[in-house]
């Protein structure tokens, strides 16, 4: 298992660790835990791109969806035209 020494620094009121390029994570969030021996474990969390959208949609009630459907039914019919 490869290892590398790196720098620990303060970022505002938080302590941060510089992650070398060869250990770069392809995620925006990680889960960090400490083992019984005191070692820190960093686990990348999967990117959940739809979570923010679903959380936003929860705030709307069923009436909102009904109004959207009604508005869509009132849209004019798309005209068929010859390609240019």
Backbone as CSV, one residue per row, in Angstrom:
resi,resn,N_x,N_y,N_z,CA_x,CA_y,CA_z,C_x,C_y,C_z
1,UNK,0.858,-1.168,0.000,0.000,0.000,0.000,0.908,1.235,0.000
2,UNK,0.745,2.137,-0.985,1.602,3.323,-1.036,1.293,4.291,0.100
3,UNK,2.325,4.959,0.577,2.157,5.986,1.603,2.923,7.224,1.171
4,UNK,2.577,8.341,1.787,3.234,9.601,1.466,3.106,10.530,2.659
5,UNK,4.168,11.268,2.975,4.094,12.285,4.025,3.527,13.558,3.399
6,UNK,2.704,14.269,4.135,2.089,15.487,3.612,1.949,16.511,4.720
7,UNK,1.419,17.663,4.383,1.366,18.802,5.288,-0.007,18.917,5.950
8,UNK,-0.015,19.282,7.225,-1.237,19.590,7.971,-1.219,21.088,8.224
9,UNK,-2.358,21.757,7.999,-2.408,23.211,8.175,-3.786,23.627,8.662
10,UNK,-3.902,24.868,9.081,-5.183,25.413,9.530,-5.857,26.121,8.359
11,UNK,-7.146,25.899,8.217,-7.969,26.564,7.212,-9.145,27.162,7.968
12,UNK,-9.050,28.440,8.342,-10.043,29.040,9.225,-9.913,28.407,10.589
13,UNK,-11.021,27.899,11.118,-11.004,27.225,12.418,-10.850,25.714,12.292
14,UNK,-10.667,25.232,11.063,-10.568,23.790,10.835,-9.141,23.391,10.506
15,UNK,-8.788,22.192,10.917,-7.496,21.640,10.537,-7.683,20.910,9.210
16,UNK,-6.749,21.088,8.292,-6.850,20.479,6.969,-5.581,19.691,6.671
17,UNK,-5.712,18.724,5.790,-4.584,17.901,5.362,-4.482,18.025,3.844
18,UNK,-3.296,18.346,3.359,-3.082,18.405,1.918,-3.010,16.974,1.398
19,UNK,-3.847,16.666,0.419,-3.860,15.320,-0.159,-3.024,15.355,-1.441
20,UNK,-1.931,14.588,-1.493,-1.087,14.576,-2.694,-1.860,14.098,-3.924
21,UNK,-1.384,14.493,-5.086,-2.063,14.201,-6.342,-2.337,12.710,-6.534
22,UNK,-1.405,11.864,-6.152,-1.607,10.424,-6.384,-2.722,9.835,-5.518
23,UNK,-3.191,10.591,-4.522,-4.294,10.145,-3.663,-5.559,10.980,-3.885
24,UNK,-5.575,11.780,-4.944,-6.699,12.679,-5.205,-8.019,11.905,-5.214
25,UNK,-9.053,12.516,-4.633,-10.374,11.889,-4.525,-11.320,12.506,-5.547
26,UNK,-12.103,11.681,-6.184,-13.074,12.156,-7.163,-14.451,12.251,-6.499
27,UNK,-14.540,13.108,-5.494,-15.784,13.292,-4.748,-15.750,14.640,-4.057
28,UNK,-16.905,15.110,-3.616,-16.976,16.388,-2.912,-17.068,16.195,-1.401
29,UNK,-17.384,14.989,-0.956,-17.511,14.724,0.473,-16.827,13.411,0.824
30,UNK,-16.318,13.358,2.046,-15.722,12.135,2.571,-16.287,11.880,3.960
31,UNK,-16.174,10.637,4.379,-16.508,10.266,5.752,-15.182,10.002,6.450
32,UNK,-14.989,10.600,7.605,-13.734,10.430,8.335,-14.036,9.767,9.674
33,UNK,-13.197,8.811,10.049,-13.370,8.129,11.335,-11.994,7.828,11.915
34,UNK,-11.975,7.515,13.193,-10.725,7.192,13.884,-10.817,5.749,14.374
35,UNK,-9.787,4.969,14.112,-9.753,3.580,14.566,-9.413,3.535,16.055
36,UNK,-9.544,2.360,16.647,-9.190,2.193,18.060,-7.714,2.481,18.309
37,UNK,-6.895,2.304,17.279,-5.462,2.576,17.405,-5.147,4.068,17.215
38,UNK,-6.142,4.868,16.865,-5.940,6.304,16.688,-5.696,6.738,15.253
39,UNK,-5.665,5.794,14.313,-5.468,6.146,12.907,-6.737,6.768,12.331
40,UNK,-6.565,7.704,11.402,-7.704,8.308,10.718,-7.969,7.555,9.424
41,UNK,-9.226,7.275,9.156,-9.640,6.637,7.910,-10.510,7.623,7.144
42,UNK,-10.224,7.789,5.868,-11.009,8.679,5.012,-11.665,7.822,3.938
43,UNK,-12.993,7.854,3.882,-13.754,7.092,2.897,-14.483,8.073,1.986
44,UNK,-14.211,8.053,0.676,-14.950,8.923,-0.241,-16.424,8.535,-0.250
45,UNK,-17.295,9.539,-0.233,-18.727,9.292,-0.338,-19.130,9.452,-1.799
46,UNK,-20.006,8.598,-2.295,-20.414,8.717,-3.693,-21.123,10.045,-3.932
47,UNK,-20.931,10.566,-5.129,-21.590,11.814,-5.501,-23.068,11.517,-5.697
48,UNK,-23.905,12.212,-4.970,-25.351,12.023,-5.060,-25.936,13.255,-5.737
49,UNK,-25.873,13.266,-7.055,-26.264,14.450,-7.818,-27.757,14.751,-7.727
50,UNK,-28.572,13.746,-7.513,-30.005,13.978,-7.483,-30.548,14.360,-6.119
51,UNK,-29.754,14.245,-5.073,-30.246,14.503,-3.721,-30.707,15.938,-3.546
52,UNK,-29.955,16.899,-4.055,-30.338,18.305,-3.907,-31.661,18.576,-4.613
53,UNK,-31.841,18.009,-5.793,-33.091,18.192,-6.521,-34.254,17.567,-5.764
54,UNK,-34.080,16.350,-5.284,-35.153,15.691,-4.541,-35.497,16.449,-3.264
55,UNK,-34.489,16.955,-2.565,-34.744,17.742,-1.355,-35.519,19.008,-1.680
56,UNK,-35.227,19.627,-2.813,-35.948,20.837,-3.210,-37.392,20.509,-3.583
57,UNK,-37.608,19.379,-4.244,-38.956,19.019,-4.682,-39.869,18.642,-3.523
58,UNK,-39.307,18.175,-2.428,-40.109,17.794,-1.261,-40.885,18.996,-0.727
59,UNK,-40.351,20.191,-0.908,-40.993,21.394,-0.384,-42.291,21.733,-1.122
60,UNK,-42.500,21.197,-2.329,-43.699,21.505,-3.105,-44.809,20.511,-2.781
61,UNK,-46.039,21.006,-2.710,-47.169,20.121,-2.433,-47.754,19.586,-3.743
62,UNK,-48.768,18.716,-3.634,-49.370,18.097,-4.812,-50.079,19.120,-5.683
63,UNK,-50.598,20.180,-5.086,-51.285,21.214,-5.864,-50.327,21.869,-6.858
64,UNK,-49.071,22.042,-6.457,-48.074,22.637,-7.344,-47.909,21.791,-8.605
65,UNK,-47.818,20.470,-8.444,-47.674,19.579,-9.592,-48.908,19.647,-10.482
66,UNK,-50.091,19.749,-9.889,-51.323,19.844,-10.672,-51.340,21.128,-11.497
67,UNK,-50.892,22.225,-10.914,-50.837,23.501,-11.643,-49.854,23.400,-12.807
68,UNK,-48.718,22.752,-12.595,-47.756,22.578,-13.689,-48.362,21.770,-14.831
69,UNK,-49.058,20.692,-14.504,-49.690,19.869,-15.536,-50.749,20.665,-16.282
70,UNK,-51.511,21.473,-15.567,-52.542,22.303,-16.196,-51.901,23.310,-17.144
71,UNK,-50.824,23.941,-16.706,-50.119,24.898,-17.558,-49.583,24.222,-18.816
72,UNK,-49.081,23.005,-18.664,-48.535,22.299,-19.819,-49.635,21.980,-20.827
73,UNK,-50.825,21.642,-20.353,-51.921,21.308,-21.263,-52.413,22.533,-22.026
74,UNK,-52.118,23.722,-21.529,-52.553,24.954,-22.188,-51.511,25.476,-23.185
75,UNK,-50.398,24.786,-23.332,-49.362,25.203,-24.278,-49.853,24.985,-25.704
76,UNK,-49.468,25.872,-26.631,-49.879,25.671,-28.024,-49.223,24.417,-28.601
77,UNK,-49.878,23.839,-29.592,-49.371,22.644,-30.246,-48.134,23.021,-31.061
78,UNK,-47.129,22.174,-31.042,-45.912,22.417,-31.811,-46.225,22.246,-33.287
79,UNK,-45.818,23.220,-34.078,-46.084,23.182,-35.513,-45.091,22.273,-36.224
80,UNK,-45.612,21.502,-37.173,-44.755,20.671,-38.020,-44.275,21.542,-39.169
81,UNK,-42.962,21.599,-39.392,-42.401,22.398,-40.481,-41.355,21.583,-41.224
82,UNK,-41.143,22.005,-42.479,-40.103,21.355,-43.267,-38.742,21.799,-42.759
83,UNK,-37.770,20.904,-42.784,-36.422,21.307,-42.359,-35.849,22.355,-43.300
84,UNK,-34.946,23.164,-42.792,-34.317,24.206,-43.614,-33.308,23.639,-44.571
